[in-house]
Structures are given as C-alpha cells and as structure tokens.
Amino acid sequence: MQYAESVMDLVGHTPLVKISKLNPYPDNLVLAKVEYFNPGGSIKDRISKYMIEQAEKRGDLRPGGTVIEGTGAGNTGIGVVLAARSRGYRVIITSPDKISQEIIDTLRALGAEVIICPTSADHHDPANYTQVAARMAREIPGAWYVDQYNNPDNPQTHFLTTGPEILEQTDGEIDIMVVGAGTGGSITGISRFLKDKNPDIMVIGPDPADSVYLNYLASGQVVVPEGVVSQIDGIGQSFIPGVADLSQVDELLPVGDEEVMQMARRLAREEGLFVGPSSASALLAYIKYVEKYAIHEKTVVLLFPDSGNRYLTKVFSDAWMSKQGFTI
C-alpha cells in the first residue's frame, strides 16, 4: 500500500507546467513551478513545515506549546496551521483586516484562533498584526513566534528544497528564474542556491508600485512610495524584512495592478492555471524582461506561489474588478 503518514509529507515536489498560449515568445521554453499543489495550496507550506521542525529541534517549541504567527495575505497562516495542528500544537494567527473572509474561515476551520488587526497600523505600530503576534508570544507561557519576516529558516527552506527541485526538474538547463519578493524568503533562498550552482542563471522578479524592493535593489535606499496602494497580494513590501537578501537578484521589474489582475484571469481561462496575482506578476515580469533585452532560446522558470481560490472575492470577482476600475 502507498500512503502518506501525514498531510505534511505531501509538501514539496511540485510540478513544472509549460506556459503555451500566454508565452508571446515561443522560442523560449517557459515553465511554471506550480506551488498550489502543496496541501495547503501555496508555497508557504514549505517554510511552515521547516520552521516548526527546526524550532522543535532547537527546543524553542515543546509539546503542549502554542504556535503564533502573523500572516498578511493568509498563505503562511494556513501553512502554519496545517503544520502545527498536525503536530498537536495550539495555533494563534494574527492578520490585518484587509484579509479575505475566505482566508479567515479557512484558518478557523483548520483549528486556528484568529485575531484581526487594523491594516492601517504600520509595521512598527503596536497594533500591527506582527507586533500583536510578537507580544502574545512573549505573554503566553510555552508560546513560540514563527516570525517569517526574520526567521532565517524561511529562506533556508528554499535553499534546501525549492531551488534544488527546480534545478533537477530542468536538468540544470535553466537560464532565467522569475520569482517575486514578499517576505523575501523565496527569492533569497532560491537565488542563493541557483547562483551557487551556476552564476550565469539570471534571477529576476516583479514588484508592485507600493513596494520598496525595486528602488532598494537599484540604489540601496529604502524609499516608501507615497499615496500608492497596490492591490497585488503576496509580493512587495513597505520595509526590508530581516530574511530578504537581494544580493543574488539581477533585476526587478515594475508591474501594475490592472495588468496583473487581467493576466491572472487569462491564466485561468487560457492555460487552465487557477493562480493568484503574484503568479500573474511573474509571467508579466518575464514578458517585460524579454521585451527589454530581446532574449530568446532560453529556459525560463516562473514561481507560481498560490491558488486563485484565495482571491475569489477579489481578482476573480467581476464586482470587485469593476469597483477598482479594472477592465473585465
């Protein structure tokens, strides 16, 4: 008989799927690393599993303990709940109030206690969801704060698993890796691994209008764009997280909200890939990069972090798209 001992044994080893209809440059082989095949529906299952395992090994997390994490878009929260509840821990998830009701309901269905915090509270505000999580971890006996933004096991997960999988699946023939930066864990760990194996591999990514990453990569300065709020979930940041190391990243390209939302819809309808806006952003970054440098006959891998199921009331809602002024 063949079976998994736990749902967490199904994390990783996600497939590469060829992009055909939406690749305007067919002399390039474009492959999507589809992370919604993880049991929790996103790439965050990888880091959740590894960070909890390492916390147990260090003795930071013990039987009967409580796992606490702040989740901005919801994917890490779901991954943490799956990993922690499968090992018998109590789980508390904090999140900004912009999070969708689907995510809140999912977190609670999986066994988490959910605390909603104001989106308006910036990263250093005591009311911010990450600050609330950190405070609760200090106050609750036996609690451990995952802290994906500063936990070095976040990028290490991708150095040990995601990067090696990509290299193996492409037989080492990858030329360009496209990955977005949210916490910075994925782009940091994957770029470190791939560049270590072959420095000629180009690592690029998309960045939304309200993010500091693009300017930081270009100038080393953290400049928070004023008066701009992007609707692209999962990538971009208003500060540089502790785990984010862009030293192995070659270029970031700006992506706009409307073009990303429309591309996400096209991926579902034309490629059968029901993914979120960060995935659509990766495809757009590839297209913009090829247009900029006239790159051809290359093997390109796009990281597709999560499922469109997370965005039914946003990207895939006609009413929401119309409210934003986006063409449907």
C-alpha positions in Angstrom: 0.0 0.0 0.0 1.1 3.5 -0.7 0.1 6.4 1.6 1.5 9.4 3.4 1.9 9.3 7.2 0.7 12.9 7.4 -0.6 15.6 5.1 2.7 17.5 5.6 4.5 14.6 3.9 2.9 15.9 0.7 4.7 19.3 0.9 7.1 20.0 -2.0 8.0 18.2 -5.2 5.5 20.4 -7.1 5.3 20.1 -10.9 6.6 22.3 -13.7 3.9 23.2 -16.2 4.6 24.6 -19.7 3.1 28.0 -20.5 2.0 27.9 -24.1 -0.8 30.2 -25.0 0.3 33.2 -22.9 4.0 33.0 -23.9 4.4 35.6 -26.7 8.0 34.3 -27.3 7.6 30.6 -28.1 11.3 30.2 -28.8 11.7 30.4 -25.0 10.7 27.4 -23.0 8.6 28.9 -20.1 7.8 26.6 -17.2 5.7 27.4 -14.2 6.6 25.9 -10.8 3.0 25.4 -9.6 3.0 25.6 -5.8 -0.7 25.3 -5.3 -0.1 21.5 -5.4 1.1 21.7 -1.8 -1.6 20.5 0.6 -2.3 24.0 2.0 -2.5 25.5 -1.5 0.7 27.6 -1.5 4.5 27.7 -1.3 4.2 28.8 2.3 3.5 25.2 3.3 7.2 24.6 2.7 8.5 27.2 5.1 5.8 26.5 7.7 6.8 22.8 7.9 10.5 23.5 8.1 10.4 26.4 10.5 8.3 24.4 13.0 10.6 21.3 12.6 13.7 23.4 13.3 12.0 25.1 16.3 11.4 21.7 17.8 15.0 20.7 17.2 16.3 23.8 19.0 13.9 23.3 21.9 12.1 26.6 21.1 8.8 24.7 20.7 7.9 21.9 23.1 4.9 19.5 23.4 1.8 21.3 24.6 3.1 24.7 23.3 1.4 27.4 21.3 2.5 28.4 17.8 1.8 32.1 17.0 2.2 33.8 13.6 1.2 37.0 11.8 0.0 36.5 8.2 -0.5 39.3 5.8 -2.2 37.6 2.8 -3.1 34.3 4.6 -0.9 31.7 2.9 1.6 31.5 5.7 -1.2 31.4 8.2 -2.8 28.4 6.5 0.6 26.6 6.2 1.4 27.2 9.8 -2.0 25.9 11.0 -1.6 22.7 8.9 1.9 22.1 10.2 1.3 23.0 13.8 -2.1 21.3 14.3 -0.8 18.1 12.6 1.8 18.0 15.5 -0.7 18.8 18.2 0.0 22.5 18.9 -2.4 25.3 19.7 -2.3 27.9 17.0 -3.0 31.6 17.1 -2.9 33.6 13.9 -3.0 37.4 13.7 -3.9 39.2 10.4 -4.7 42.7 9.1 -8.4 43.4 8.5 -7.9 43.5 4.7 -7.6 39.7 4.6 -10.5 38.0 2.8 -13.3 36.3 4.7 -12.4 33.0 2.8 -9.0 33.0 4.5 -10.4 33.8 7.9 -12.9 31.0 7.6 -10.2 28.6 6.3 -7.9 29.4 9.2 -10.7 28.8 11.7 -11.8 25.6 10.0 -8.3 24.2 10.3 -8.2 24.9 14.0 -6.6 28.3 14.4 -7.7 31.1 16.8 -7.8 34.2 14.5 -7.2 37.8 15.7 -7.9 40.6 13.3 -5.8 43.8 13.5 -6.1 47.2 11.7 -4.5 47.3 8.2 -3.8 51.0 8.9 -1.3 50.1 11.6 2.2 50.3 10.1 5.0 47.8 10.7 6.2 49.4 14.0 2.8 50.2 15.4 1.9 48.0 18.5 -1.5 47.4 16.8 0.2 45.9 13.7 -0.6 42.2 13.2 3.1 41.2 13.5 3.6 43.3 16.7 0.5 41.7 18.2 1.8 38.3 17.4 5.2 39.0 19.0 3.6 40.4 22.1 1.3 37.4 22.6 4.3 35.1 22.1 6.0 36.9 25.0 3.0 36.8 27.2 1.7 33.2 26.7 3.7 30.5 28.5 5.2 28.0 26.2 4.4 30.1 23.1 6.7 30.4 20.1 6.5 33.2 17.5 7.2 31.9 13.9 8.2 35.4 12.6 8.5 34.5 8.9 9.9 38.0 8.2 13.0 37.5 10.4 13.3 33.7 10.7 16.4 32.5 8.8 14.8 29.1 8.3 12.4 30.8 5.8 15.0 31.3 3.0 16.9 28.2 4.1 13.8 26.2 3.2 14.0 27.3 -0.4 17.8 26.8 -0.5 17.3 23.2 0.6 14.1 22.3 -1.3 12.6 24.7 -3.9 15.9 25.6 -5.6 17.2 22.0 -5.8 13.8 20.8 -7.2 13.9 23.5 -9.9 17.5 22.6 -10.9 16.7 18.9 -11.0 13.4 19.3 -12.9 15.2 21.3 -15.6 18.2 19.0 -15.8 20.3 22.0 -14.9 19.3 23.8 -18.1 17.5 26.8 -16.5 18.6 30.2 -17.8 16.2 32.6 -16.1 14.4 32.3 -12.8 11.4 34.6 -12.1 10.3 34.9 -8.5 8.5 37.6 -6.6 9.6 39.1 -3.2 7.1 39.3 -0.3 8.9 38.4 2.9 11.9 37.8 0.7 12.3 34.2 1.7 11.6 32.6 -1.6 13.7 34.9 -3.8 16.6 34.8 -1.3 16.8 31.1 -0.8 16.2 30.2 -4.5 18.6 32.8 -5.9 21.4 31.7 -3.4 21.0 28.1 -4.5 20.8 28.6 -8.2 23.6 31.2 -8.3 25.8 28.9 -6.2 25.3 26.1 -8.8 25.5 28.4 -11.9 26.3 32.2 -11.5 25.1 32.7 -15.1 21.5 32.0 -14.2 19.6 35.3 -14.2 17.2 35.8 -11.3 14.5 38.5 -11.9 11.2 39.4 -10.4 8.1 41.6 -10.4 7.5 44.4 -8.0 4.2 46.4 -7.4 4.0 50.2 -7.3 3.8 50.5 -3.5 6.9 48.3 -2.8 10.3 49.4 -1.7 12.2 46.5 -3.2 12.8 47.8 -6.7 14.3 51.1 -5.6 16.3 49.2 -2.8 17.8 46.9 -5.4 18.8 49.8 -7.6 20.1 52.2 -5.1 20.4 50.5 -1.7 17.9 53.1 -0.3 14.6 52.2 1.3 12.0 54.7 -0.1 8.4 54.1 0.7 6.2 55.3 -2.2 3.7 57.9 -1.0 0.0 57.8 -1.9 0.2 54.5 -3.7 -1.6 51.3 -2.5 -1.3 48.2 -4.7 -4.0 45.5 -4.8 -1.4 42.8 -5.7 -1.2 40.4 -2.8 1.8 38.3 -1.9 4.6 40.4 -3.3 6.0 43.9 -2.5 6.9 45.3 0.9 6.9 48.7 2.8 10.1 47.7 4.6 13.1 45.3 4.1 12.4 42.1 6.2 15.3 40.6 8.0 15.3 37.5 5.8 15.4 39.5 2.5 18.8 39.4 0.8 18.6 40.7 -2.8 22.4 40.4 -3.4 21.9 37.5 -5.9 18.9 39.1 -7.7 19.7 40.6 -11.1 16.7 42.8 -11.7 13.2 43.7 -10.6 10.6 45.0 -13.0 7.5 47.1 -12.1 4.1 45.6 -12.6 0.7 47.4 -12.5 -2.4 46.3 -10.7 -4.8 46.1 -13.7 -2.4 44.3 -16.0 -1.7 41.7 -13.2 -5.4 41.1 -12.4 -6.2 40.7 -16.1 -3.3 38.3 -16.6 -4.4 36.2 -13.6 -7.8 35.8 -15.3 -6.2 34.9 -18.6 -4.0 32.3 -16.9 -7.2 30.6 -15.6 -9.1 30.8 -18.8 -6.4 30.1 -21.4 -3.8 28.0 -19.6 -6.1 26.3 -17.0 -3.8 27.6 -14.3 -6.0 29.0 -11.5 -3.5 31.1 -9.6 -3.2 34.4 -7.7 -1.9 37.8 -8.7 1.7 37.1 -7.6 1.8 34.3 -10.2 0.5 36.6 -12.9 3.1 39.1 -11.9 5.9 36.6 -12.5 4.6 36.0 -16.0 4.4 39.7 -16.7 7.9 40.2 -15.4 9.2 37.6 -17.8 7.4 39.3 -20.7 8.7 42.7 -19.8 12.3 41.3 -19.4 12.3 39.7 -22.8 10.9 42.8 -24.4 13.6 44.9 -22.7 16.5 42.7 -23.6 15.3 40.7 -26.7 16.2 37.4 -25.0 15.4 34.3 -27.0 16.0 30.5 -26.9 16.2 30.3 -23.1 14.7 28.1 -20.5 12.7 30.2 -18.0 11.1 29.1 -14.7 8.3 31.2 -13.2 7.4 30.7 -9.5 3.6 30.4 -9.1 3.1 30.7 -5.3 -0.5 30.0 -4.7 -4.1 29.3 -5.9 -6.8 31.5 -7.3 -9.1 30.1 -4.6 -7.6 32.7 -2.3 -8.9 35.5 -4.4 -12.5 34.7 -5.3 -13.8 37.9 -3.8 -11.0 40.0 -5.4 -9.3 39.1 -8.7 -12.0 36.7 -9.8 -15.0 38.8 -8.8 -16.4 41.0 -11.6 -17.9 43.3 -9.0 -14.6 43.8 -7.3 -12.8 44.4 -10.6 -15.4 47.0 -11.7 -15.1 48.7 -8.3 -11.4 49.1 -8.8 -11.9 50.5 -12.3 -10.3 47.5 -14.0 -11.4 46.2 -17.3 -13.1 42.8 -17.0 
